[in-house]
Amino acid sequence: MSHGNQETTLKDKIQDALKGALKRQQRVEVSTLRLLLSEIKYAEIAQQKSADDGKVLDVIAREAKRRRESIEAFRKGNRGDLVEQEEAELAILMSYLPKQVSREEIMAAAREAMDTVGARSPSDKGKVMAQLMPQLKGKADGREVSEIVSELLAAR
């Protein structure tokens, strides 16, 4: 639904990558990108409009989180074969996310957000997260951000 400007969206990039992966018979990439595109489609149906890059990033981040959780579970269950598969899928998903920020960068952003909202105690965590997460969208794992904010608030 673009108005004249034919800018390539993240969704277009993923669709093009899928075509390339099909040609090269990259099985894991094909299955990962197919799944990703169907998740994007579900999101579009749910919101009844085309997914913009922000929404697509949300979907990719959610899928990456699922892979991380699976990797953890499979490691505990000594399923190295499945860990490998999930890690390969995670790597593909991560290639579409912005460069991930370091723990130090998250801490710096968290301190800034805490100052902005005037956070004094752990009970202010919700306000801090609301301020912080939009800045880190797609660039950091929400669980890690949450842990860092909790640590910093506990130390205040």
N, C-alpha and C positions, 0 to 999 in steps of 0.2 A: 504494500500500500504506500509506496514512496511517491512523493509528488515531484516528478520530473528528475530529481537528483538520484542517479543510479549508484548510490553508495553501497559497497559490499557490506552486508551485515555479517555478524558472527554466524548466524544460521546459514547464510549462503556459503560461508567458508567451510562449515561442517559438511554441508551437502556436496560441495566440490571435493572435499577430502574423501568422502565416502565413494564418490565416483572413481577417484584415483586408486583407492584401496581395493575396490572391486576389480579394476583392471590388473593391479599387481597381485591380486589374490592374497591380500593380507587379511587372513581370517579373523584375527583378534580385533584388528582395527575396524573391519567391516561390522562385526557383531557389536562392538562398543559404540560406534557412530550410529548404527541403526537404532540401537536402544536409546541413545541420547536424543536422536531426532524424534522418536516416538514419545519420549518424555516431554520434549518441547511441544509436540503436538497436543498432548494432554493438557499442558499448561495453557496453551492457546484456547483450547476448547473451554477450559475452566474459566478463563478470563474473557472469553468471547472476543478476543482480538489477537492480532499478530504479535508474536513475542519480539520485543525489542532486545537489544544487546544486554541490557540490565537483567531482564527476565531470563534470557538464555544463560547468563553467568550464574544466576541463582540455581538453575536446573543443573548446570555442570558442577557447581560447588556441592549440591546435594548428592549427586551421583558419586562424586569423589569421596564424600564423607561415607557413603555406603560402602565403597571399596575399602576405605581405611578400616571400617568396623569389621568387614569380612576378613581382611588380612589378619587383624588382631585375633578374631575367633578361630581362623584356620591355623594360625601359629600355635595357639593354645592346644588345638586338636592334632598337632603334628601333621597337618596336611600340606606338606611343602609344594605338592603339585598344584593345589588350588591357590596357595599363596602366590605362586609364580604367575598364574593366570590373572588374578586380581591385581597384582602389581603392574602387569603389562597394561591392563585396562586403565588403571589409575594414571600411569604415565601418559597415556593417550589423552585422557580427560584433562590432566594438568597442563598439557601443551596448549589448551585453549583458554586457560585462566591467566590473568595477569601474573607477572613475576611475584612470587610469594614473598611477603615481608618477613624479616628476621624477628626473633624474639625481642631484641633490643628496640627495633622499630615499633613493635607492638607496645612495648613498655612506654616508650616516649609518647606515642599517640594516646595511650591510656592515661598517662599523667596529665597530658594536655586536656583531655576530655574531662578528667576529674576536676581540674581547675576551672574549666569552663562551666560545669554544672555545680561547682562548689561542693563536691562530694566530701563528706567528713567521716563516714563510717560504712561498714558493709551493707547497711540498709539502703545506701544510695546506689547500689550496684545497677539496678534497672535503669536509672537515669544515665549513668555512665555508659552502659552498653548501648542505649538508644542513641547516644551522641557518637559513639565510637564505631559501631558496626557499619553504618553507611560509608564511612571513609575507608574501611578495610574490606568492603564487599568484594568477594572473589579473590582477595589477596592474602587472607589468613583464615585458618580453621577456627570456626566459632567457639569450639570447645577450649582451644588454647587461649583465645582472647579472654574468655570467661574466667579461666583459671588465673591468668595474669592479673585481671582486674580484681579478683577476690584477694590475691596475695597483696597487691598494692593497697587495697582498702583496709585489709587487716593490719597493715604496717602503719597506717596513718595515726 
